[in-house]
Amino acid sequence: MLEEFHYENDLSGGSLMVRESRVIADLLIREATIEQWNQAISIDNLLQANTIATAQRHTRTLRKRLGCLSSDFWLMLRDGDNELATQVAFCAALESNLLLVEFMETVVRDAFVTKVERLDNYNWPDFLEERAQRDPKILEWKESTKQKIKTVVYRMLAEVGYLKSTRKLELQRVLVRAELGALLEKYDKSRLKNCMEVSR
């Protein structure tokens, strides 16, 4: 029996968290032991979180995202400048969440193609309503969860540069860094590359 298709709603785990992602990437690259993870996250508080619980939650979110990419991406994230690291962090978010990919492929791409100047707050709930035709479980999500995910998605788009700000939601073009584009091609991640290039 085929397992029913469901979208993940784990985007509520947080936005790109680029600085924190660099820390997690470094631990992954160094193949840290359980003890080293605990020392870095819970004792040394390298994520600079307000509580240990928050640090551990962010760690789970970021390990899941970055775990979808190879170590070449981790190195680029850890060692690249802020723009490059931000784009890699966004790639990780895309790779780990189909809902975000499809939002980029439909709503964001259409906005650039039709040359509208901004997204609207209703774009996200309308998008979810449409996706619910494929995954009715979305209808069971709490309104607070849907709102939190929308806030995170729009913040991600602003962080990577597709939105000028989360307040006015004005669209901006993003030039994908050549080194990242080459890496996406190397690993045959054309869908991710196309998502990143929606503003072309």
C-alpha positions in Angstrom: 0.0 0.0 0.0 1.4 3.4 -1.0 2.0 5.9 1.7 -0.2 9.0 1.5 1.5 12.1 0.3 1.9 14.9 2.9 3.7 18.2 3.0 6.0 18.9 5.9 5.0 21.9 8.0 8.5 22.1 9.6 9.2 25.6 8.1 8.0 27.0 11.4 11.3 25.9 12.9 12.9 29.2 11.9 14.2 31.3 9.0 17.6 30.9 7.4 19.7 31.5 10.6 22.8 32.0 8.5 25.2 32.5 11.4 23.8 29.5 13.3 23.9 27.5 10.1 27.7 28.2 9.8 28.2 26.7 13.3 26.2 23.6 12.4 28.0 23.2 9.1 31.3 23.3 10.9 30.3 20.6 13.3 29.0 18.5 10.4 32.3 19.0 8.4 34.3 18.0 11.5 32.1 15.0 12.0 31.6 16.0 15.6 30.8 13.3 18.2 27.7 13.4 20.4 29.8 14.8 23.2 31.2 17.6 20.9 27.7 18.5 19.7 26.6 18.8 23.3 29.6 20.9 24.3 29.1 23.2 21.3 25.3 23.6 21.5 24.3 23.1 25.2 27.4 24.1 27.1 29.3 26.7 25.0 26.0 27.9 23.4 27.7 28.7 20.1 24.2 29.4 18.6 23.8 32.2 21.2 20.3 31.1 22.0 18.4 32.4 25.0 17.8 28.9 26.4 19.2 25.5 25.9 15.9 24.3 24.6 15.9 26.9 21.9 19.5 26.1 20.9 18.6 22.4 20.7 15.5 23.1 18.6 17.4 25.3 16.2 20.1 22.6 16.0 17.5 20.0 15.0 16.0 22.2 12.3 19.4 23.2 10.8 20.8 19.6 10.9 17.8 18.4 9.1 18.1 21.1 6.4 21.9 20.8 5.9 21.7 17.0 6.0 19.9 17.1 2.7 23.0 18.6 1.1 26.6 17.2 0.6 29.7 18.4 2.4 30.7 20.7 -0.5 27.7 22.8 0.3 28.6 22.8 4.0 32.0 24.1 3.2 30.6 26.9 1.0 28.2 27.8 3.8 30.9 27.8 6.5 33.6 29.6 4.5 31.8 31.8 2.1 31.0 35.5 2.5 27.6 36.4 3.9 25.8 36.6 0.5 27.1 33.2 -0.6 26.4 31.6 2.8 22.8 33.1 2.8 22.2 31.6 -0.7 23.5 28.2 0.4 21.3 28.3 3.6 18.3 29.0 1.3 19.2 26.1 -0.9 19.2 23.9 2.2 15.8 25.1 3.2 14.5 24.4 -0.3 16.0 21.0 -0.5 14.4 20.0 2.8 10.9 21.4 2.1 8.8 20.7 -1.0 6.2 23.3 0.1 8.9 26.1 -0.1 10.1 24.8 -3.5 6.5 24.8 -5.0 5.9 28.3 -3.6 9.0 29.5 -5.4 8.0 27.7 -8.6 4.5 29.0 -8.7 3.7 32.2 -6.7 7.2 33.8 -6.7 8.0 32.9 -10.3 4.6 34.1 -11.5 5.1 37.4 -9.7 8.4 38.0 -11.6 7.0 36.8 -14.9 4.0 39.0 -14.7 6.2 41.9 -13.5 4.1 42.7 -10.4 6.1 44.8 -8.0 5.3 43.0 -4.8 3.9 39.9 -3.2 0.8 40.1 -1.0 0.0 38.7 2.3 -2.9 36.7 0.8 -0.4 34.8 -1.6 0.5 32.3 1.1 -3.0 31.3 2.4 -4.2 31.1 -1.3 -1.2 28.9 -2.1 -1.9 26.6 0.9 -5.5 26.3 -0.1 -4.4 25.2 -3.5 -1.9 22.7 -2.1 -4.6 21.3 0.1 -6.1 19.7 -3.0 -3.1 17.5 -3.1 -2.7 17.1 0.7 -6.0 17.6 2.6 -4.1 17.4 5.9 -3.1 21.0 5.3 -6.8 21.9 6.2 -6.1 20.5 9.7 -3.1 22.7 10.3 -3.8 25.4 13.0 -4.2 28.9 11.8 -1.4 29.9 14.1 0.9 27.3 12.4 0.0 28.6 8.9 0.7 32.1 10.0 4.0 31.2 11.5 5.1 29.4 8.4 4.1 32.3 6.2 6.1 34.7 8.4 9.2 32.4 8.2 8.8 32.0 4.4 8.6 35.7 3.8 11.5 36.4 6.1 13.6 33.8 4.2 12.7 35.6 1.0 13.8 38.9 2.4 17.0 37.5 3.9 18.1 36.0 0.6 17.0 39.2 -1.3 13.9 38.3 -3.3 11.9 40.7 -1.0 13.1 44.2 -0.1 11.5 43.9 3.3 8.9 41.8 5.1 6.8 44.9 5.6 6.2 46.0 2.1 7.0 42.7 0.3 8.5 44.5 -2.7 10.2 42.1 -5.1 13.9 42.3 -6.0 15.9 40.3 -8.5 18.5 37.9 -7.0 21.7 37.0 -8.9 22.7 33.5 -7.9 26.4 33.3 -7.2 28.3 31.5 -10.0 30.1 29.2 -7.6 26.8 28.0 -6.1 25.2 27.6 -9.5 28.2 25.4 -10.6 27.8 23.3 -7.4 24.1 22.8 -8.1 24.9 21.7 -11.6 27.6 19.4 -10.4 25.2 17.6 -8.1 22.4 17.6 -10.7 20.1 19.8 -8.6 18.5 21.6 -11.6 15.2 22.0 -9.7 16.9 23.8 -6.9 18.9 25.9 -9.4 15.7 26.9 -11.2 14.1 27.9 -7.9 17.0 30.1 -7.1 16.8 31.7 -10.5 13.1 32.6 -10.5 13.9 36.3 -10.8 15.9 36.0 -14.0 
